[in-house]
């Protein structure tokens, strides 16, 4: 290897900012800042299941559907309707409940 013409640290003292402790301190600052940002935005990043409220229209839809499906199941149990009619009635009941209780979000 020949002489490149550059002086590789010849005659210069090494600064304390170039050492391993300074680099570890900088990495610690970066990790602390990242940790603070995650903690600060924790509700946005990790929403808790308990804090997520159910849409009132969804609850009304489920109540409507459960009531209608119960009536249809009872008619099927009593022999008033057949399997094909049960499927048709349930699909229509579901559509009616969705139309009367649209989601608000």
C-alpha positions as a LaTeX table, in Angstrom:
\begin{tabular}{lrrr}
\hline
Residue & $x$ (\AA) & $y$ (\AA) & $z$ (\AA) \\
\hline
Unk1 & 0.00 & 0.00 & 0.00 \\
Unk2 & 1.39 & 3.28 & $-1.03$ \\
Unk3 & 1.19 & 6.68 & 0.50 \\
Unk4 & $-2.24$ & 8.24 & $-0.21$ \\
Unk5 & $-1.16$ & 11.68 & 0.75 \\
Unk6 & $-3.58$ & 11.89 & 3.65 \\
Unk7 & $-2.47$ & 12.18 & 7.21 \\
Unk8 & $-4.34$ & 9.42 & 9.13 \\
Unk9 & $-4.72$ & 10.91 & 12.61 \\
Unk10 & $-1.03$ & 11.65 & 12.73 \\
Unk11 & $-0.30$ & 14.21 & 15.35 \\
Unk12 & $-3.94$ & 14.84 & 16.36 \\
Unk13 & $-5.37$ & 14.05 & 19.74 \\
Unk14 & $-8.63$ & 12.13 & 19.80 \\
Unk15 & $-11.66$ & 14.07 & 21.07 \\
Unk16 & $-13.82$ & 12.72 & 23.91 \\
Unk17 & $-16.81$ & 13.01 & 21.57 \\
Unk18 & $-15.32$ & 10.37 & 19.29 \\
Unk19 & $-15.10$ & 7.71 & 21.99 \\
Unk20 & $-17.28$ & 4.75 & 22.87 \\
Unk21 & $-18.88$ & 6.39 & 25.96 \\
Unk22 & $-20.10$ & 9.33 & 23.89 \\
Unk23 & $-21.61$ & 7.03 & 21.30 \\
Unk24 & $-23.33$ & 4.98 & 24.01 \\
Unk25 & $-24.70$ & 8.19 & 25.54 \\
Unk26 & $-26.05$ & 9.26 & 22.13 \\
Unk27 & $-27.69$ & 5.87 & 21.63 \\
Unk28 & $-29.23$ & 6.19 & 25.10 \\
Unk29 & $-30.66$ & 9.61 & 24.23 \\
Unk30 & $-32.16$ & 8.24 & 21.00 \\
Unk31 & $-33.72$ & 5.27 & 22.81 \\
Unk32 & $-35.07$ & 7.51 & 25.57 \\
Unk33 & $-36.62$ & 9.87 & 23.01 \\
Unk34 & $-38.18$ & 6.97 & 21.10 \\
Unk35 & $-39.50$ & 5.49 & 24.35 \\
Unk36 & $-41.01$ & 8.82 & 25.35 \\
Unk37 & $-42.74$ & 9.18 & 21.98 \\
Unk38 & $-44.20$ & 5.67 & 22.22 \\
Unk39 & $-45.38$ & 6.36 & 25.78 \\
Unk40 & $-46.83$ & 9.75 & 24.79 \\
Unk41 & $-48.81$ & 8.27 & 21.88 \\
Unk42 & $-49.71$ & 5.01 & 23.67 \\
Unk43 & $-53.47$ & 5.58 & 23.40 \\
Unk44 & $-53.21$ & 6.16 & 19.66 \\
Unk45 & $-50.80$ & 3.29 & 19.01 \\
Unk46 & $-52.38$ & 0.73 & 21.35 \\
Unk47 & $-56.09$ & 1.43 & 21.94 \\
Unk48 & $-57.42$ & $-0.64$ & 24.81 \\
Unk49 & $-60.43$ & $-2.82$ & 24.15 \\
Unk50 & $-62.22$ & $-1.37$ & 27.18 \\
Unk51 & $-61.95$ & 2.18 & 25.89 \\
Unk52 & $-63.38$ & 1.38 & 22.47 \\
Unk53 & $-67.10$ & 2.02 & 22.75 \\
Unk54 & $-69.63$ & 0.13 & 20.69 \\
Unk55 & $-71.64$ & 2.03 & 18.12 \\
Unk56 & $-75.20$ & 2.49 & 19.49 \\
Unk57 & $-76.63$ & 1.78 & 16.05 \\
Unk58 & $-74.73$ & $-1.52$ & 16.00 \\
Unk59 & $-76.29$ & $-2.50$ & 19.34 \\
Unk60 & $-79.74$ & $-1.56$ & 18.02 \\
Unk61 & $-79.09$ & $-3.56$ & 14.83 \\
Unk62 & $-78.06$ & $-6.62$ & 16.84 \\
Unk63 & $-81.14$ & $-6.36$ & 19.07 \\
Unk64 & $-83.41$ & $-6.02$ & 16.03 \\
Unk65 & $-81.76$ & $-8.95$ & 14.27 \\
Unk66 & $-81.85$ & $-11.18$ & 17.35 \\
Unk67 & $-85.55$ & $-10.47$ & 17.87 \\
Unk68 & $-86.45$ & $-11.14$ & 14.24 \\
Unk69 & $-84.29$ & $-14.26$ & 14.01 \\
Unk70 & $-85.90$ & $-15.57$ & 17.21 \\
Unk71 & $-89.35$ & $-15.16$ & 15.69 \\
Unk72 & $-88.25$ & $-16.90$ & 12.49 \\
Unk73 & $-86.63$ & $-19.76$ & 14.44 \\
Unk74 & $-89.85$ & $-20.20$ & 16.40 \\
Unk75 & $-91.90$ & $-20.35$ & 13.18 \\
Unk76 & $-89.48$ & $-22.97$ & 11.83 \\
Unk77 & $-89.71$ & $-25.00$ & 15.04 \\
Unk78 & $-93.51$ & $-24.94$ & 14.85 \\
Unk79 & $-93.39$ & $-26.15$ & 11.25 \\
Unk80 & $-94.98$ & $-23.00$ & 9.81 \\
Unk81 & $-92.13$ & $-22.44$ & 7.33 \\
Unk82 & $-89.60$ & $-24.60$ & 5.47 \\
Unk83 & $-85.80$ & $-24.33$ & 5.26 \\
Unk84 & $-85.81$ & $-22.24$ & 2.08 \\
Unk85 & $-88.35$ & $-19.83$ & 3.56 \\
Unk86 & $-86.32$ & $-19.58$ & 6.77 \\
Unk87 & $-83.22$ & $-18.51$ & 4.83 \\
Unk88 & $-85.23$ & $-16.01$ & 2.79 \\
Unk89 & $-86.95$ & $-14.55$ & 5.85 \\
Unk90 & $-83.66$ & $-14.23$ & 7.74 \\
Unk91 & $-81.99$ & $-12.45$ & 4.84 \\
Unk92 & $-84.92$ & $-10.03$ & 4.59 \\
Unk93 & $-84.97$ & $-9.48$ & 8.36 \\
Unk94 & $-81.24$ & $-8.76$ & 8.31 \\
Unk95 & $-81.68$ & $-6.27$ & 5.46 \\
Unk96 & $-84.55$ & $-4.55$ & 7.26 \\
Unk97 & $-82.57$ & $-4.27$ & 10.51 \\
Unk98 & $-79.56$ & $-2.85$ & 8.64 \\
Unk99 & $-81.76$ & $-0.31$ & 6.86 \\
Unk100 & $-83.46$ & 0.86 & 10.06 \\
Unk101 & $-80.20$ & 0.97 & 12.08 \\
Unk102 & $-77.43$ & 2.28 & 9.81 \\
Unk103 & $-73.97$ & 2.65 & 11.36 \\
Unk104 & $-73.17$ & 6.15 & 12.62 \\
Unk105 & $-69.40$ & 5.94 & 12.09 \\
\hline
\end{tabular}
